[in-house]
Amino acid sequence: MSNESINWDKLGFDYIKTDKRYLSYFRNGEWDKGTLTEDNQLHISEGSTALHYGQQCFEGMKAYRCKDGSINLFRPDQNALRMQRSCDRLLMPQVPTEQFIDACKQVVKANERFIPPYGKGALYLRPFVIGVGDNIGVRTAPEFIFSIFAIPVGSYFKGGMTPHKFLISDYDRAAPQGTGAAKVGGNYAASLQPGYKAKQAGFADCIYLDPLTHTKIEEVGSANFFGITANNEFITPKSASVLPGITRLSLMELAQSRLGLKVIEGDVLINNLDRFVEAGACGTAAVITPIGGIQYGDKLHVFYSESEVGPVTQKLYNELTGIQSGDIEGPAGWVVKVA
């Protein structure tokens, strides 16, 4: 696809074939050096464990065009570490941090013409590891593929940085001692039906309660939840079945160090939403999506506003995106220059 045909002002979150992707194989106990390829089709055995037993994990991250034309990667070391934890959970070999970051840089440089102009979006990177090779038994794969592709993206939710309404789901996203803290495809497969039903009912997505008691908020669709109290507290769920988001981690640090908020990881009881004056969902794809209201049963709980962004949420968004785009100096190590 030619980048001249892309309308940068109307970018959504859709697949666009770009020039190159990175591909590395794990065979005989080690990863090869990897290569860039134009082929966006994977050729794998019909017995691959990724197809039958869900032995796969992935990451999501972005590269940003700065005002001076340079390119920033945001905290790629944290994505590498999280992927390593996901690989451990599914008995897959870890991708070394150095190889992971180098592969990201290669993909960004090879697809530089697809990076949106400053302020128009970002280049989304999708690293993944899958179990492949001839196999049929329920066991770890004989071989693995590590790959990264990239696509230009805009806002994940239609309307971007505007409040959205969400519906509390009766479904569970993950089991209490399952794979909720790993970024694996099975968690997202489980979310397809409840997410579809929420959207059919007119909501942006659904919110999942804790799978053990169904009394505490855990995740907002495929994003993390946070709430702001009148006492200047930034509260986000802590649970073994919540994915430890890198955007969430970054907002926790910024909320404390730059906005002076008290950061709390703890229970977010569904019957005590009145404690929050603002609420939001955060993640790599969504960045920050203000939560205007949460439908629970027959009641819509409205936070700051159904149409306006709360002041603290807006400050957090400005600080985070300012660091990502190079307009604001970030904490040491948060930004890795690609070019």
Residue pairs with C-beta under 8 A, 6 or more apart in sequence:
1 16
1 17
1 18
3 113
3 114
3 152
6 16
6 114
6 152
8 116
8 117
8 120
8 121
8 152
9 120
10 154
11 116
11 120
11 121
11 152
11 153
11 154
11 155
12 153
12 154
12 155
12 158
13 124
13 153
13 154
13 155
13 156
13 285
14 151
14 153
15 151
16 114
16 151
16 152
17 40
18 111
18 114
18 149
18 150
18 151
18 152
19 38
19 110
19 111
19 113
19 114
20 36
20 37
20 38
20 106
20 107
20 110
20 111
21 36
21 37
21 40
21 107
21 147
21 148
21 149
21 150
22 34
22 35
22 36
22 37
22 103
22 106
22 107
22 146
22 147
22 148
22 149
23 34
23 35
23 36
23 37
23 145
23 146
23 147
24 31
24 32
24 33
24 34
24 35
24 95
24 99
24 103
24 145
24 146
24 147
25 31
25 32
25 143
25 144
25 145
25 146
26 32
26 93
26 143
26 144
26 145
26 146
27 143
31 93
31 95
31 96
31 99
31 146
34 99
34 103
34 106
34 146
36 106
36 107
36 110
40 149
42 130
42 145
42 147
44 50
44 51
44 130
44 132
44 145
45 132
45 133
45 134
45 135
47 133
47 134
47 135
47 136
48 130
48 131
48 132
48 133
48 135
48 141
49 55
49 131
49 132
49 133
49 135
49 139
49 140
49 141
50 56
50 130
50 131
50 132
50 141
52 136
53 131
53 138
54 90
54 184
54 185
54 186
54 189
55 90
55 91
55 92
55 130
55 131
55 140
55 141
56 90
56 128
56 129
56 130
56 131
56 184
56 185
57 83
57 86
57 87
57 89
57 90
57 92
57 128
57 129
57 182
57 183
57 184
57 185
58 83
58 126
58 127
58 128
58 129
58 183
58 184
58 185
59 79
59 82
59 83
59 125
59 126
59 127
59 128
59 183
60 79
60 124
60 125
60 126
60 183
60 283
60 284
60 285
61 73
61 74
61 75
61 76
61 79
61 104
61 124
61 125
61 127
61 246
61 284
62 73
62 74
62 122
62 123
62 124
62 125
62 153
62 284
62 324
63 71
63 72
63 73
63 74
63 104
63 108
63 115
63 122
63 123
63 125
63 150
63 338
64 71
64 72
64 74
64 115
64 122
64 123
64 324
64 325
64 326
65 71
65 115
65 116
65 117
65 118
65 120
65 122
65 325
66 72
66 118
66 325
66 326
66 327
67 118
67 325
67 326
67 327
68 326
70 326
70 337
70 338
70 339
71 108
71 112
71 115
71 337
71 338
71 339
72 324
72 325
72 326
72 335
72 336
72 337
72 338
73 101
73 104
73 105
73 108
73 335
73 336
73 337
73 338
74 323
74 324
74 334
74 335
74 336
75 246
75 250
75 333
75 334
75 335
76 100
76 101
76 104
76 336
77 97
77 101
77 333
77 336
78 246
78 249
79 100
79 127
79 246
80 95
80 96
80 97
80 100
80 101
81 97
82 183
82 244
82 246
83 94
83 95
83 100
83 127
83 129
83 183
84 94
84 95
84 97
85 181
85 182
86 92
86 129
86 182
86 183
86 184
87 93
87 94
87 95
87 129
88 94
89 179
89 181
89 182
89 184
90 131
90 179
90 182
90 184
91 140
92 129
92 131
92 140
92 141
92 144
93 129
93 144
95 127
95 129
95 146
100 127
101 336
103 127
103 146
103 148
104 125
104 127
104 148
105 336
105 338
107 125
107 148
107 149
107 150
108 115
108 123
108 125
108 150
108 338
108 339
109 338
109 339
111 123
111 150
112 339
114 123
114 150
114 151
114 152
115 122
115 123
115 152
116 122
116 123
116 152
116 154
118 325
119 325
120 154
121 152
121 153
121 154
122 152
122 153
122 324
123 150
123 151
123 152
123 153
124 150
124 151
124 152
124 153
124 284
124 285
125 148
125 149
125 150
126 148
126 149
126 150
126 151
127 146
127 147
127 148
128 146
128 147
128 148
129 144
129 145
129 146
130 144
130 145
130 147
131 140
131 141
131 143
131 144
132 141
132 143
132 144
132 145
133 141
133 142
133 143
134 142
135 141
135 142
153 285
154 160
155 161
156 283
156 285
156 286
156 287
156 289
157 164
157 204
157 286
157 289
161 287
161 288
161 289
161 290
161 309
161 317
162 290
162 307
162 309
163 290
163 291
163 292
163 293
163 303
163 304
163 305
163 306
163 307
163 308
163 309
164 203
164 204
164 205
164 289
164 290
164 291
164 292
165 202
165 203
165 204
165 291
165 292
165 293
165 294
165 295
165 300
165 306
166 198
166 203
166 204
166 205
166 206
166 207
166 220
166 221
166 281
166 291
166 293
166 294
166 295
167 198
167 201
167 203
167 205
167 206
167 207
167 294
167 295
168 206
168 207
168 209
168 270
168 294
168 295
168 296
168 297
169 194
169 197
169 198
169 206
169 207
169 208
169 209
170 194
171 190
171 191
171 193
171 194
171 206
171 208
172 190
172 208
172 211
173 180
173 187
173 190
173 191
173 208
173 211
173 218
173 219
173 241
174 180
174 187
174 190
174 211
174 241
175 211
175 241
176 210
176 211
176 212
176 240
176 241
177 240
177 241
178 211
178 241
179 186
179 187
180 187
180 211
180 218
180 239
180 240
180 241
180 242
180 243
181 240
181 241
181 242
181 243
181 244
182 243
183 243
187 243
188 222
191 206
191 208
191 221
191 222
194 206
194 208
195 205
195 206
195 221
197 206
198 204
198 205
198 206
199 205
203 295
204 221
204 289
205 220
205 221
205 222
206 221
207 217
207 219
207 220
207 221
207 225
207 294
208 217
208 218
208 219
208 220
209 215
209 216
209 217
209 218
209 270
210 216
210 217
210 218
210 239
210 241
211 218
211 241
215 269
215 270
215 271
216 237
216 239
216 267
216 268
216 269
216 270
217 225
217 237
217 268
217 269
217 270
218 225
218 237
218 239
218 241
218 242
219 225
219 237
219 242
219 243
220 281
220 289
220 291
221 281
222 283
222 285
223 245
223 281
223 282
223 283
223 285
223 286
223 289
224 236
224 237
224 242
224 243
224 245
224 247
224 248
224 281
224 282
224 283
225 236
225 237
225 268
225 279
225 280
225 281
225 291
226 234
226 235
226 236
226 248
226 251
226 279
226 280
226 281
226 282
227 234
227 235
227 236
227 268
227 273
227 275
227 276
227 278
227 279
227 280
227 303
228 234
228 235
228 261
228 276
228 277
228 278
228 279
228 310
228 312
228 313
229 235
229 275
229 276
229 277
230 277
231 262
232 260
232 261
232 262
233 261
233 262
233 263
233 264
234 251
234 252
234 255
234 256
234 259
234 261
234 262
234 263
234 264
235 263
235 264
235 265
235 266
235 268
235 275
235 276
236 248
236 252
236 263
236 264
236 265
236 268
237 265
237 266
237 267
237 268
238 265
238 266
238 267
245 282
245 283
245 284
246 284
247 282
247 283
247 284
247 287
247 288
247 320
248 282
248 283
250 320
250 334
251 282
251 288
251 316
251 320
252 263
252 265
253 331
254 316
254 319
254 320
255 261
255 263
255 316
256 262
256 263
257 331
258 319
259 312
259 315
259 316
259 319
261 312
270 296
273 279
273 294
273 296
273 301
273 303
274 301
276 303
277 303
277 304
277 310
278 290
278 303
278 304
278 310
278 311
278 312
278 313
279 290
279 291
279 294
279 303
279 304
280 288
280 289
280 290
280 291
280 313
280 316
281 288
281 289
281 291
282 288
282 289
287 317
287 320
287 321
288 313
288 316
288 317
288 320
290 303
290 304
290 309
290 310
290 313
291 303
292 302
292 303
292 304
292 305
292 306
292 307
293 300
293 301
293 302
293 303
293 306
294 300
294 301
294 303
295 301
303 310
304 310
304 313
309 317
319 328
322 328
323 329
323 330
323 334
323 335
324 335
326 335
